[in-house]
Structure formats: structure tokens, C-alpha cells
Amino acid sequence: MKKITRLITQEIPMKELREIKEISQIKSEARENQVPIIMDEGLGFILDYIKKNDVRFILEIGTAVAYSAIQFAKVSPDIRIFTIEYDILRYHEAVKNVVNCGLSHQITVFLGDALKFDFTEQFDLIFIDGAKSQYINFFEKYKNNLTPNGVFISDNLFFHGMVEDISKTKNYSTIKLIRKIRRYIDFLKANQEFETTFLEIGDGVFEVKATNGDTFLGGEDFDNRIQQFLIDSFKVSNGIDLSQDTLAIQELHRMENALERLNKKLFNLKLLRETAVQNIPQISLIQQGDCVSIDNIQSSIDSAIPLWESQIVIAITLARQKNVVDLQSNVVKTVNEMIKNNSELVKTNALTIAKQMEEGIIDVEVLKKSSQNLIETLQGVKQIRIEGEKKRDQALKALADNQAKLTKVIMEQSGSPLNVLPDKKA
């Protein structure tokens, strides 16, 4: 089954937006602080859609400072809005703005990752204006939360014209984001569950209508109707019914396929033509750049090089002068340092010598200390001798006592006096 995606290019007249004082202030502060908010043209289109389709329940992915949510709520007091913001600072700013506008009963602001929320509610409109790299994931997550006649609306699909012409930026991160937006557009074109309309409003808006299971919004159904129209026309003109002619039906299919291939070729040719048209000013700019480069080179040869040579001579001369000045300065500084150091050394030496002359060879305090040490030494030696004599007397006494005890024991055992000396005859 084929899917028809309508590309609509039109100018939407600027609507008179009801901006109360608070909303005007929110808008100006957002622009001043570089907070991304929806452009007036896109906002006017969505507000008009809400009014004409009696939208009552809205889910917004990407609150920012709640500028768009407040505008949606102002359409009707019966409108209820859920809006999700990932950035905590913008979340608090959004809550403050909602309260200041007196819309807390209509708008509920959630903090967190939109991919991690699970809502059971059904929404008449789901507005995707969050992280561009997650558009496909947002679509897939919340497509079942759409009412049978509900719509997805998303902003920034042109991304300042860079989606169509990626050469407008050289930033690698921006290029990656643009490629993800392109994949999202291709995803919508290939999606057979929804009917997609692209609107060139502001920075690009798309509208995706729910089918409630009816995928025959075009595609095969549309092809069959074309085929039947051709059969009916041929029958009226020639009186022949081709519906019963298998070969004719096959030929019609072949012609349709050929026509489709031709349309694709024409589309590709248009793209090539657009590329060629863009190449003309690019080549012109390159040529202009070459001419400027040649002029600069010639200017360098005629003027810059001689000036460079003269400046080198001046620079060398000045450098030499600086070296002479620095050398003279170092000499003067060295002489002054020597005079200063010598005078300080003379002062120190003279004072030290004079002090030493006034002092004796041996300090009196040293002699007193030495005499005291000698006295203590002699007294200590005398005391040690006295104690030694006492210990020797005690030892002799102890030896005598032991000798007497030993003699007594021997005599008691032998029954005769102790003969210390051995008998020579024995």
C-alpha cells in the first residue's frame, strides 16, 4: 500500500494574538534569554486549528517557559493542557508564569524526561516541540494516546532552512541534529498509519492526522480509483470494457508504474536543477575569492616584502641597542652590589673582632663548671671506694661463715677433724 504525503507551501496571514501583559513579558524575556519559543506564524496556525476543531485536551512535549501552553489555554477556559519540561530551571520558570497568568487550573507542568511518562489520557492534540533528536521516539511513544480524530503537530522541521540546505552550517553537532530531523521527515512520509501534511509556516510545521485504524487515506485506494477512472473513460470513448481484459489491466499497471518512475525522475531532476542553481553563486564566490587572493599575493610582493625587510633591520638594531643597555645596567648593578656586600662584611668582621678582644681566652663560667665537675668526680670516686671496702668486708665475713659451716659438716660426717692436707703416705 502506498502513502500520499502532501507538501503544502503557503503563507499564513499573521493573526491578531491576544497577548496580555504577562504573555508579552514572557515572550520578550524568552527572546532576550535565547529560550526557544514557537514563532508567531506557527503559533497562529495552531491557535486557529484549536478553535476550528474544538480541541479540549492537549499534550505538549517541551514546555520551555510555558509561552505556547499559556497561549493554547487562552483560547478557551475548557481546554486542559499537560506539558512536560526536562530542564529544571525552565520548569520552575514555566510554573511561575502559569501561576502569574492564573491558569494553574488549566495547565499542569510536569518535570522530567517525556519518554519516561505514561499517560492513560487521550489527547485531541499532541504538540511536539522538545529535543529534535527524539522526535521519532516521542511520536512512537504517544501515538496511542491520540484520539481517533486527533493530530500530532510539530515545530522546527525546517530548522532555519538548514534541513533543506545543510551547507548553511559547518557545526558538526548541528549537522548531526539536521540529519536526525531528516530521518524524522522520512519516517513520517513512510508511515502508513497516519496522514501527514507539511506546512511551510514560520520555521516549518507538520500536521499528522490520526486514522483510527483506517489506513486507506490514499495509497492503494487512491491508485484503484485512478485505475477505475481510466477504465470508465476508455469504455465511454471506445465502448470497450477493459475491466475484463487482464492484459489491459496489466498494461495499465505498467503505465502507472512507469508514470511513477517518471515522476521520481522529474523530482530528482528538479533537485539537480536546484543544486546547479546554487552552484552558480558558489562558483562566483570562489572566483571572487581567488581574485582577492591573487591581489593579496601581488600586494605582498610589491609592498609587504620590502616593508618586512626594513622592519627586520630596525628590529635587529633595536635588539642590539637593548643588549648594550642591559649589559651596562648589569655592570652598574654588579658594582653596586659588590660595594654594598663589602661594606656589610667589613662591619660584621670589625664587630666580631672587637668582641673577641674584650673576652678572655677561657670563660669564667666554663672554669666554674669544670671545677664543679671535678669536685663531683672526686666525691663520687671516694664514695665508690668506701662502698667497695664495705662490700669486701661483708664478702670476707660471708666467706668465713661459709668456711666454718662447711668444716662443721665435714667433721660431723667423718668423725674426725678435717685434714685439709692429704696424707703423704696414703
ChimeraX attribute file (.defattr): number of C-alpha atoms within 10 A of each C-alpha:
attribute: neighborCount
match mode: 1-to-1
recipient: residues
	/A:1	11
	/A:2	16
	/A:3	22
	/A:4	17
	/A:5	18
	/A:6	12
	/A:7	12
	/A:8	12
	/A:9	10
	/A:10	9
	/A:11	11
	/A:12	14
	/A:13	10
	/A:14	12
	/A:15	13
	/A:16	8
	/A:17	11
	/A:18	11
	/A:19	13
	/A:20	11
	/A:21	9
	/A:22	13
	/A:23	20
	/A:24	13
	/A:25	14
	/A:26	18
	/A:27	19
	/A:28	12
	/A:29	13
	/A:30	16
	/A:31	12
	/A:32	9
	/A:33	8
	/A:34	9
	/A:35	13
	/A:36	15
	/A:37	19
	/A:38	16
	/A:39	15
	/A:40	16
	/A:41	19
	/A:42	23
	/A:43	22
	/A:44	21
	/A:45	18
	/A:46	20
	/A:47	19
	/A:48	13
	/A:49	13
	/A:50	20
	/A:51	13
	/A:52	9
	/A:53	11
	/A:54	12
	/A:55	21
	/A:56	18
	/A:57	21
	/A:58	26
	/A:59	25
	/A:60	24
	/A:61	24
	/A:62	26
	/A:63	27
	/A:64	26
	/A:65	26
	/A:66	28
	/A:67	22
	/A:68	24
	/A:69	27
	/A:70	21
	/A:71	19
	/A:72	24
	/A:73	19
	/A:74	18
	/A:75	15
	/A:76	15
	/A:77	12
	/A:78	13
	/A:79	18
	/A:80	20
	/A:81	23
	/A:82	19
	/A:83	24
	/A:84	23
	/A:85	24
	/A:86	18
	/A:87	14
	/A:88	12
	/A:89	11
	/A:90	18
	/A:91	23
	/A:92	16
	/A:93	15
	/A:94	24
	/A:95	19
	/A:96	15
	/A:97	21
	/A:98	24
	/A:99	12
	/A:100	12
	/A:101	14
	/A:102	12
	/A:103	18
	/A:104	16
	/A:105	12
	/A:106	20
	/A:107	22
	/A:108	16
	/A:109	20
	/A:110	19
	/A:111	16
	/A:112	14
	/A:113	13
	/A:114	22
	/A:115	15
	/A:116	8
	/A:117	12
	/A:118	10
	/A:119	12
	/A:120	7
	/A:121	12
	/A:122	18
	/A:123	27
	/A:124	22
	/A:125	26
	/A:126	28
	/A:127	21
	/A:128	22
	/A:129	22
	/A:130	22
	/A:131	13
	/A:132	19
	/A:133	16
	/A:134	16
	/A:135	20
	/A:136	16
	/A:137	12
	/A:138	19
	/A:139	17
	/A:140	10
	/A:141	15
	/A:142	19
	/A:143	18
	/A:144	16
	/A:145	18
	/A:146	22
	/A:147	19
	/A:148	16
	/A:149	13
	/A:150	23
	/A:151	25
	/A:152	22
	/A:153	20
	/A:154	23
	/A:155	24
	/A:156	22
	/A:157	25
	/A:158	20
	/A:159	18
	/A:160	13
	/A:161	14
	/A:162	16
	/A:163	19
	/A:164	13
	/A:165	13
	/A:166	14
	/A:167	11
	/A:168	12
	/A:169	12
	/A:170	9
	/A:171	9
	/A:172	9
	/A:173	9
	/A:174	14
	/A:175	17
	/A:176	12
	/A:177	17
	/A:178	23
	/A:179	15
	/A:180	18
	/A:181	22
	/A:182	16
	/A:183	15
	/A:184	20
	/A:185	18
	/A:186	11
	/A:187	12
	/A:188	22
	/A:189	18
	/A:190	15
	/A:191	16
	/A:192	21
	/A:193	19
	/A:194	25
	/A:195	22
	/A:196	25
	/A:197	18
	/A:198	21
	/A:199	23
	/A:200	18
	/A:201	24
	/A:202	22
	/A:203	18
	/A:204	19
	/A:205	21
	/A:206	24
	/A:207	18
	/A:208	20
	/A:209	20
	/A:210	22
	/A:211	18
	/A:212	14
	/A:213	10
	/A:214	11
	/A:215	19
	/A:216	17
	/A:217	16
	/A:218	17
	/A:219	15
	/A:220	15
	/A:221	15
	/A:222	16
	/A:223	15
	/A:224	12
	/A:225	12
	/A:226	13
	/A:227	17
	/A:228	14
	/A:229	12
	/A:230	14
	/A:231	18
	/A:232	17
	/A:233	14
	/A:234	14
	/A:235	14
	/A:236	11
	/A:237	8
	/A:238	9
	/A:239	10
	/A:240	14
	/A:241	14
	/A:242	17
	/A:243	14
	/A:244	9
	/A:245	11
	/A:246	10
	/A:247	11
	/A:248	14
	/A:249	15
	/A:250	11
	/A:251	12
	/A:252	16
	/A:253	14
	/A:254	12
	/A:255	12
	/A:256	15
	/A:257	12
	/A:258	12
	/A:259	12
	/A:260	12
	/A:261	12
	/A:262	12
	/A:263	12
	/A:264	12
	/A:265	12
	/A:266	12
	/A:267	12
	/A:268	12
	/A:269	12
	/A:270	12
	/A:271	12
	/A:272	12
	/A:273	12
	/A:274	11
	/A:275	12
	/A:276	12
	/A:277	11
	/A:278	12
	/A:279	12
	/A:280	11
	/A:281	11
	/A:282	12
	/A:283	11
	/A:284	11
	/A:285	12
	/A:286	12
	/A:287	12
	/A:288	12
	/A:289	12
	/A:290	12
	/A:291	12
	/A:292	12
	/A:293	12
	/A:294	12
	/A:295	12
	/A:296	13
	/A:297	13
	/A:298	12
	/A:299	12
	/A:300	14
	/A:301	11
	/A:302	11
	/A:303	11
	/A:304	13
	/A:305	12
	/A:306	12
	/A:307	11
	/A:308	12
	/A:309	11
	/A:310	10
	/A:311	12
	/A:312	12
	/A:313	11
	/A:314	12
	/A:315	12
	/A:316	11
	/A:317	12
	/A:318	12
	/A:319	12
	/A:320	12
	/A:321	12
	/A:322	12
	/A:323	12
	/A:324	12
	/A:325	12
	/A:326	11
	/A:327	12
	/A:328	12
	/A:329	11
	/A:330	12
	/A:331	12
	/A:332	10
	/A:333	11
	/A:334	12
	/A:335	11
	/A:336	12
	/A:337	12
	/A:338	11
	/A:339	11
	/A:340	11
	/A:341	12
	/A:342	12
	/A:343	11
	/A:344	11
	/A:345	11
	/A:346	11
	/A:347	11
	/A:348	11
	/A:349	11
	/A:350	10
	/A:351	10
	/A:352	11
	/A:353	10
	/A:354	10
	/A:355	10
	/A:356	10
	/A:357	9
	/A:358	8
	/A:359	9
	/A:360	8
	/A:361	8
	/A:362	8
	/A:363	9
	/A:364	10
	/A:365	9
	/A:366	10
	/A:367	11
	/A:368	11
	/A:369	10
	/A:370	12
	/A:371	12
	/A:372	11
	/A:373	12
	/A:374	12
	/A:375	11
	/A:376	12
	/A:377	12
	/A:378	11
	/A:379	12
	/A:380	11
	/A:381	12
	/A:382	12
	/A:383	11
	/A:384	12
	/A:385	12
	/A:386	11
	/A:387	11
	/A:388	12
	/A:389	11
	/A:390	11
	/A:391	12
	/A:392	12
	/A:393	11
	/A:394	12
	/A:395	12
	/A:396	11
	/A:397	12
	/A:398	11
	/A:399	12
	/A:400	12
	/A:401	12
	/A:402	12
	/A:403	12
	/A:404	10
	/A:405	11
	/A:406	11
	/A:407	14
	/A:408	13
	/A:409	12
	/A:410	14
	/A:411	13
	/A:412	11
	/A:413	8
	/A:414	9
	/A:415	8
	/A:416	9
	/A:417	11
	/A:418	13
	/A:419	9
	/A:420	7
	/A:421	6
	/A:422	7
	/A:423	7
	/A:424	5
	/A:425	4
	/A:426	4
